[in-house]
């Protein structure tokens, strides 16, 4: 795939991820679970897509640009550290989990969500210079299981439709997919 | 890596996923046990930590209201042995939403202002919340 196409695809996916994370701000998840730092993580569908179909390098590029732009549009430096640390840990966890033969996209997504929250807590600990914040982690992990399954389900539905529609990137991607869906 | 079975996307829920979720669940429970849950004693004091340093300590027995300044401002209220952040000019307002707290070991956090209100002390005594007569 030539450079221009790759750039356009990356830009499109970054925009999609930014749109999703902006959209989910309007979902009042905090009313259901009153914990700071809780979100659905719909932008993770884009990262999952990149991990599965485009390879980890493209996923990393999209993630970095997304976090940078996201904090420019709103949030600032603090938000940037939160999203980049959470995002990088989640990406690393998902790239590793993707290699485990006994995990489906659901398991990969749950691992990513859990890692994301570990990252957030690490930033909070660094900012406050207080280990007390670790006490939040178990609650965030429990929520991550639920949100991870949810974004996993959304991704599975999207990917199935994409593969069924035989979109170009699902058949001749650099990194991964060969064969049928399970 | 062509025709490698492991590189095919698995899109249906399988046993491994449940196992991964169970492991995370167990980790969460282990952390909960480690940090202590369940009934706690009422705290005696609230410590005001900002940027990792102790700014002051206030007994919960005395009602008061004060403002912690920094990057932002948090109005802290102590009333009837409980503490809350009444008002703040930080962007997220998570600290205000977290409401009233009185149990020892809990903390209220305002990350934008790097503020942590830590509830300490008073756990040693057995809980006597119902002495009547």
Interface residues (C-beta under 8 A of the other chain):
Chain A: X30 X34 X36 X37 X52 X75 X76 X78 X97 X99 X100 X101 X102 X103 X104 X105 X106 X107 X110 X111 X114 X124 X127 X128 X129 X130 X132 X133 X134 X135 X137 X138 X139 X141 X142 X144 X145 X148 X149 X152 X156 X159 X160 X163 X176 X177 X178 X179 X180 X181 X182
Chain B: X1 X2 X3 X4 X5 X6 X7 X8 X9 X10 X11 X12 X13 X14 X15 X16 X17 X19 X20 X21 X24 X25 X27 X28 X29 X31 X32 X35 X49 X51 X52 X91 X92 X94 X97 X98 X105 X107 X109 X111 X112 X114 X116 X118
